[in-house]
Amino acid sequence: MNGVERRVYSRQPRDVGVSIFNKDEMIPATVVDLCEGGFGLYCQRAFFPGTEIYLKLDDMDDVGIYGTVKWALLNNRDNEVSYRMGINVDRIVMQPEDGASEIMDQPEFMKKLISEI
């Protein structure tokens, strides 16, 4: 980022698989950092800032994460073109096997996630 640092939370580097669901499409991505407010990720497809997305971490099938793309940049990492995006987490939903949905406390879940992965 140029100029004044605008981050509210300290980011923790990670390398975790995630799937972004958009309409009838599943797009693989990789979380490269996370904080209490959201994710930084790489993806083969860009989403415009303001786009609402739904994603699931590869190792957590029972948790759905709703977020908003805050920014997206074209990136060339390891000679592969991808997009680096910042995702603000808006809502986290627990979806147990019985099909019920429960909204989880977002800050607490993100703190727990940071410590576990």
Phi and psi restraints in degrees (value plus and minus 20) as a CYANA .aco file:
   2 ASN   PHI    -113.3   -73.3
   2 ASN   PSI     135.9   175.9
   3 GLY   PHI      54.6    94.6
   3 GLY   PSI    -164.8  -124.8
   4 VAL   PHI     -91.6   -51.6
   4 VAL   PSI     114.5   154.5
   5 GLU   PHI     -85.4   -45.4
   5 GLU   PSI     106.5   146.5
   6 ARG   PHI    -127.8   -87.8
   6 ARG   PSI     -16.8    23.2
   7 ARG   PHI     -91.7   -51.7
   7 ARG   PSI     117.6   157.6
   8 VAL   PHI    -110.5   -70.5
   8 VAL   PSI     -56.9   -16.9
   9 TYR   PHI    -134.4   -94.4
   9 TYR   PSI     131.8   171.8
  10 SER   PHI     -95.6   -55.6
  10 SER   PSI     111.8   151.8
  11 ARG   PHI    -108.8   -68.8
  11 ARG   PSI     124.1   164.1
  12 GLN   PHI    -133.9   -93.9
  12 GLN   PSI     102.7   142.7
  13 PRO   PHI     -85.6   -45.6
  13 PRO   PSI     121.8   161.8
  14 ARG   PHI    -169.3  -129.3
  14 ARG   PSI     149.8   189.8
  15 ASP   PHI    -163.2  -123.2
  15 ASP   PSI      67.6   107.6
  16 VAL   PHI    -149.8  -109.8
  16 VAL   PSI     112.8   152.8
  17 GLY   PHI     -91.9   -51.9
  17 GLY   PSI     125.4   165.4
  18 VAL   PHI    -167.8  -127.8
  18 VAL   PSI     132.8   172.8
  19 SER   PHI    -138.1   -98.1
  19 SER   PSI     111.6   151.6
  20 ILE   PHI    -121.0   -81.0
  20 ILE   PSI     110.7   150.7
  21 PHE   PHI    -128.2   -88.2
  21 PHE   PSI     103.7   143.7
  22 ASN   PHI    -156.2  -116.2
  22 ASN   PSI      91.6   131.6
  23 LYS   PHI      37.1    77.1
  23 LYS   PSI    -142.0  -102.0
  24 ASP   PHI    -118.7   -78.7
  24 ASP   PSI      -0.9    39.1
  25 GLU   PHI    -137.9   -97.9
  25 GLU   PSI     122.4   162.4
  26 MET   PHI    -134.4   -94.4
  26 MET   PSI     105.1   145.1
  27 ILE   PHI    -137.3   -97.3
  27 ILE   PSI      99.3   139.3
  28 PRO   PHI     -92.1   -52.1
  28 PRO   PSI     127.5   167.5
  29 ALA   PHI    -170.9  -130.9
  29 ALA   PSI     153.6   193.6
  30 THR   PHI    -151.3  -111.3
  30 THR   PSI     104.7   144.7
  31 VAL   PHI     -95.2   -55.2
  31 VAL   PSI     106.1   146.1
  32 VAL   PHI    -128.1   -88.1
  32 VAL   PSI     -39.0     1.0
  33 ASP   PHI    -178.9  -138.9
  33 ASP   PSI     138.2   178.2
  34 LEU   PHI    -168.4  -128.4
  34 LEU   PSI     138.8   178.8
  35 CYS   PHI    -168.9  -128.9
  35 CYS   PSI    -197.7  -157.7
  36 GLU   PHI     -82.9   -42.9
  36 GLU   PSI     -43.4    -3.4
  37 GLY   PHI    -117.2   -77.2
  37 GLY   PSI     -36.5     3.5
  38 GLY   PHI     150.9   190.9
  38 GLY   PSI    -177.9  -137.9
  39 PHE   PHI    -147.0  -107.0
  39 PHE   PSI     131.8   171.8
  40 GLY   PHI    -130.1   -90.1
  40 GLY   PSI     114.1   154.1
  41 LEU   PHI    -165.2  -125.2
  41 LEU   PSI     141.6   181.6
  42 TYR   PHI    -129.0   -89.0
  42 TYR   PSI     121.4   161.4
  43 CYS   PHI    -169.7  -129.7
  43 CYS   PSI     131.5   171.5
  44 GLN   PHI     -95.8   -55.8
  44 GLN   PSI     -28.9    11.1
  45 ARG   PHI    -150.3  -110.3
  45 ARG   PSI     119.3   159.3
  46 ALA   PHI    -112.7   -72.7
  46 ALA   PSI     129.6   169.6
  47 PHE   PHI    -142.0  -102.0
  47 PHE   PSI     120.5   160.5
  48 PHE   PHI     -88.8   -48.8
  48 PHE   PSI     126.4   166.4
  49 PRO   PHI     -75.2   -35.2
  49 PRO   PSI     118.0   158.0
  50 GLY   PHI      77.4   117.4
  50 GLY   PSI     -33.8     6.2
  51 THR   PHI     -89.9   -49.9
  51 THR   PSI     110.5   150.5
  52 GLU   PHI    -107.2   -67.2
  52 GLU   PSI     112.4   152.4
  53 ILE   PHI    -148.5  -108.5
  53 ILE   PSI     143.3   183.3
  54 TYR   PHI    -144.5  -104.5
  54 TYR   PSI     112.3   152.3
  55 LEU   PHI    -161.6  -121.6
  55 LEU   PSI     141.5   181.5
  56 LYS   PHI    -155.6  -115.6
  56 LYS   PSI     113.8   153.8
  57 LEU   PHI     -90.8   -50.8
  57 LEU   PSI     120.6   160.6
  58 ASP   PHI     -77.2   -37.2
  58 ASP   PSI     -52.8   -12.8
  59 ASP   PHI    -115.0   -75.0
  59 ASP   PSI     -11.9    28.1
  60 MET   PHI    -155.8  -115.8
  60 MET   PSI      55.0    95.0
  61 ASP   PHI     -85.6   -45.6
  61 ASP   PSI     -43.3    -3.3
  62 ASP   PHI    -112.1   -72.1
  62 ASP   PSI     -12.2    27.8
  63 VAL   PHI    -143.7  -103.7
  63 VAL   PSI     106.2   146.2
  64 GLY   PHI    -129.6   -89.6
  64 GLY   PSI     117.1   157.1
  65 ILE   PHI    -139.3   -99.3
  65 ILE   PSI     103.9   143.9
  66 TYR   PHI    -121.7   -81.7
  66 TYR   PSI     112.4   152.4
  67 GLY   PHI    -167.1  -127.1
  67 GLY   PSI     155.9   195.9
  68 THR   PHI    -146.8  -106.8
  68 THR   PSI     112.4   152.4
  69 VAL   PHI     -89.8   -49.8
  69 VAL   PSI     103.0   143.0
  70 LYS   PHI    -113.5   -73.5
  70 LYS   PSI     -55.1   -15.1
  71 TRP   PHI    -179.6  -139.6
  71 TRP   PSI     137.7   177.7
  72 ALA   PHI    -166.6  -126.6
  72 ALA   PSI     114.7   154.7
  73 LEU   PHI    -151.5  -111.5
  73 LEU   PSI     120.2   160.2
  74 LEU   PHI     -88.2   -48.2
  74 LEU   PSI     118.0   158.0
  75 ASN   PHI    -158.5  -118.5
  75 ASN   PSI     125.8   165.8
  76 ASN   PHI    -139.5   -99.5
  76 ASN   PSI      79.0   119.0
  77 ARG   PHI    -134.5   -94.5
  77 ARG   PSI     104.5   144.5
  78 ASP   PHI      34.1    74.1
  78 ASP   PSI      23.4    63.4
  79 ASN   PHI      38.4    78.4
  79 ASN   PSI       6.0    46.0
  80 GLU   PHI    -146.4  -106.4
  80 GLU   PSI     104.9   144.9
  81 VAL   PHI     -95.9   -55.9
  81 VAL   PSI     110.4   150.4
  82 SER   PHI    -169.1  -129.1
  82 SER   PSI    -195.7  -155.7
  83 TYR   PHI    -144.3  -104.3
  83 TYR   PSI     115.8   155.8
  84 ARG   PHI    -120.9   -80.9
  84 ARG   PSI     106.4   146.4
  85 MET   PHI    -151.6  -111.6
  85 MET   PSI     130.4   170.4
  86 GLY   PHI    -127.7   -87.7
  86 GLY   PSI     106.3   146.3
  87 ILE   PHI    -136.3   -96.3
  87 ILE   PSI     103.3   143.3
  88 ASN   PHI    -108.8   -68.8
  88 ASN   PSI     105.4   145.4
  89 VAL   PHI     -99.2   -59.2
  89 VAL   PSI     104.3   144.3
  90 ASP   PHI    -119.2   -79.2
  90 ASP   PSI     -58.3   -18.3
  91 ARG   PHI    -178.6  -138.6
  91 ARG   PSI     122.5   162.5
  92 ILE   PHI    -142.9  -102.9
  92 ILE   PSI     109.4   149.4
  93 VAL   PHI    -142.2  -102.2
  93 VAL   PSI     107.0   147.0
  94 MET   PHI    -106.8   -66.8
  94 MET   PSI     109.5   149.5
  95 GLN   PHI    -145.1  -105.1
  95 GLN   PSI      62.9   102.9
  96 PRO   PHI     -86.4   -46.4
  96 PRO   PSI     148.6   188.6
  97 GLU   PHI     -78.4   -38.4
  97 GLU   PSI     -45.3    -5.3
  98 ASP   PHI     -95.9   -55.9
  98 ASP   PSI     -23.2    16.8
  99 GLY   PHI      71.1   111.1
  99 GLY   PSI     -29.0    11.0
 100 ALA   PHI     -92.2   -52.2
 100 ALA   PSI     134.1   174.1
 101 SER   PHI    -140.0  -100.0
 101 SER   PSI     120.9   160.9
 102 GLU   PHI    -156.3  -116.3
 102 GLU   PSI     106.5   146.5
 103 ILE   PHI     -97.5   -57.5
 103 ILE   PSI     109.7   149.7
 104 MET   PHI    -119.0   -79.0
 104 MET   PSI     136.4   176.4
 105 ASP   PHI     -89.1   -49.1
 105 ASP   PSI      93.0   133.0
 106 GLN   PHI     -81.1   -41.1
 106 GLN   PSI     -71.5   -31.5
 107 PRO   PHI     -81.1   -41.1
 107 PRO   PSI     -60.9   -20.9
 108 GLU   PHI     -86.2   -46.2
 108 GLU   PSI     -62.4   -22.4
 109 PHE   PHI     -82.1   -42.1
 109 PHE   PSI     -64.6   -24.6
 110 MET   PHI     -85.3   -45.3
 110 MET   PSI     -58.8   -18.8
 111 LYS   PHI     -81.2   -41.2
 111 LYS   PSI     -64.1   -24.1
 112 LYS   PHI     -85.2   -45.2
 112 LYS   PSI     -62.6   -22.6
 113 LEU   PHI     -81.1   -41.1
 113 LEU   PSI     -63.6   -23.6
 114 ILE   PHI     -79.3   -39.3
 114 ILE   PSI     -60.9   -20.9
 115 SER   PHI     -95.7   -55.7
 115 SER   PSI     -42.3    -2.3
 116 GLU   PHI    -114.3   -74.3
 116 GLU   PSI     -49.5    -9.5
